[in-house]
């Protein structure tokens, strides 16, 4: 049994890891607009079927198209992993970049913070532009959480999944 007198802090520190978080972003967020349109068409077609048979073959084709696009959206997922950086590390990263604009400095820091997939600052800027501010802000929020929020496992997560309403036992 380990006691305060026998605890080896060096051994513990040798196995310590930086806090990290992950978030999923999507390469094809534009598909959501098409899915919104199809959802509305399905709802309208179902309403027409209540009044009588639909002339266009019902909702089957619409549902198949919706499933196809939803799969494309799902398949475009990318899990981004970020790790914490200390304030000192951030300052050191930005030495010599004081004249750069804030987006360049932010990309430098995020390129260091993003561990999977690894990116250069230029790739971070392109990533931000292409996936959009809403998704990129989720990456930044995950990084902020890695830096500033103490790590904890949600005790309620598995409990919620195991309730009868959620399909558990």
Buried (B, 14 or more C-beta within 10 A) or exposed (E): EEEEEEEEEEEEEEEEEEBBBEBEBBBBBEBEEBBEEBEEBBEEBBEBEEEEEBEEEBBEEBBEBBEEBBEBBEEBEBEBBBBBBEEEEBEEBBEEEEEBEEEBBBBBBBBBBBBEEEBEBEBBBEBBEEBEEEBBEBBBBBBBBBBEEEEEEEEEEEEEEEEEEEEEE
